[in-house]
């Protein structure tokens, strides 16, 4: 019993780290993956580097998306599209 009490603080630290650091990151990664899978032609998106454009087409071979911008078409990896910034871009104007 004494050994369990000795390791109890370490166990509690791990549990706290799991619920405040590890689990939220896993949920965020899951949301981003779902968002990338649900993209369709015509969606307005923003990349993590700040490029605004519209989804023109997909390249399944490279797991990439072709984005149409004012200056042409660019190919980006699906993981380069920002979930948060794209959602803000697509919100109605009254909610901004």
C-alpha positions in Angstrom: 0.0 0.0 0.0 2.9 2.3 0.8 4.3 1.9 -2.7 1.1 2.9 -4.3 1.0 6.1 -2.3 4.5 6.8 -3.4 3.6 6.6 -7.1 0.2 8.3 -6.8 1.5 11.8 -7.6 3.1 10.6 -10.8 -0.1 8.8 -11.8 -2.1 12.0 -11.1 0.3 14.1 -13.1 0.0 11.7 -16.1 -3.8 11.8 -15.9 -3.9 15.6 -15.8 -1.5 15.8 -18.7 -3.6 13.4 -20.7 -6.8 15.3 -20.2 -5.4 18.8 -20.6 -2.7 18.2 -23.3 -2.8 14.9 -25.1 -6.6 14.3 -25.6 -7.3 17.8 -26.9 -4.5 17.5 -29.5 -5.9 14.2 -30.6 -9.4 15.6 -31.0 -8.1 18.6 -33.0 -6.2 16.3 -35.3 -9.3 14.2 -35.8 -11.4 17.3 -36.7 -8.7 18.5 -39.2 -8.6 15.1 -40.9 -12.4 15.0 -41.2 -12.4 18.6 -42.6 -9.7 17.7 -45.2 -11.7 14.6 -46.3 -15.0 16.6 -46.6 -13.5 19.3 -48.9 -15.3 19.6 -52.2 -14.9 21.6 -55.4 -15.9 25.3 -54.9 -15.2 25.5 -51.2 -13.4 28.7 -50.1 -10.3 27.9 -48.1 -7.3 29.5 -46.4 -4.0 27.7 -46.2 -1.9 27.8 -43.0 0.4 30.2 -44.7 -2.5 32.6 -45.4 -3.3 32.0 -49.1 -7.0 32.5 -49.8 -8.6 30.6 -52.7 -11.3 28.3 -53.9 -10.9 24.5 -54.3 -10.6 23.8 -58.0 -9.8 20.1 -58.1 -8.2 17.3 -56.2 -5.1 15.2 -56.9 -5.7 11.9 -55.2 -2.3 10.6 -56.4 -0.5 13.2 -54.3 -3.1 13.7 -51.6 -3.3 17.3 -52.7 -5.8 20.0 -53.6 -5.6 22.4 -56.5 -6.5 25.9 -55.3 -7.7 28.6 -57.7 -6.5 32.1 -56.6 -6.6 35.5 -58.3 -3.2 34.8 -59.9 -3.7 31.2 -61.0 -3.9 27.7 -59.8 -1.7 26.3 -57.1 -1.3 22.7 -55.7 -1.2 22.3 -52.0 -1.1 19.3 -49.7 -4.5 18.8 -48.0 -2.8 19.1 -44.6 -1.8 22.7 -45.5 -5.4 23.9 -45.4 -6.3 25.6 -42.1 -9.5 24.4 -40.4 -9.9 27.5 -38.2 -9.2 30.1 -40.8 -11.3 28.4 -43.4 -14.2 28.2 -41.0 -13.9 31.9 -40.2 -13.8 32.8 -43.9 -17.0 30.8 -44.6 -19.0 32.3 -41.6 -21.8 34.6 -42.5 -20.9 38.3 -42.2 -23.3 38.9 -39.2 -21.5 36.4 -37.0 -18.0 37.8 -37.5 
